[in-house]
Amino acid sequence: MQTMIVAAGQSAGLGRLAPPVCVTPHVLRHTWLYMLRRAGISAEIRATLAGHSLETTMRYGAPKRDEIKRAMAALDDAVAA
């Protein structure tokens, strides 16, 4: 599986990007969990889907600046309502 995924990433030209991207099964797992977080899926659900503890799931990246800004805007909207 590892060999097939790495080859698919290379075929897609990801190794020629700056910086180069090496796709592995673990990178895909991190990406999947990151995409779920960006879609607003709760940490509890992501942990269940990944088979992780909540603590392990929380290590899959801290919130990005734009995510924090969206959360603050949602709070502002809730206060204004």
C-alpha positions, 0 to 999 in steps of 0.5 A: 500500500505504501509503495502504491500511494507514494507512486500515485503522489509522484505520478501526480507531480507532487514531488515537483512542488516547492516544497515537494510533497511526499504522500504516504498513508500516514500523510493521507490519514493526517490530511483526512482528519485535518479536512474533517476538522476544517469542515467543523466535525467535532473532535469527539467524532473525529476521534471515533472515526480515527479510532483515537483517544480524544487526546491523540486526536487533538494532536493532529494540528492546532487550529489555524488563524483563519479557523480562529477568526471564523470562531470569533466571527461566529461569537460576534454574530451570536452576541449581536443576535 
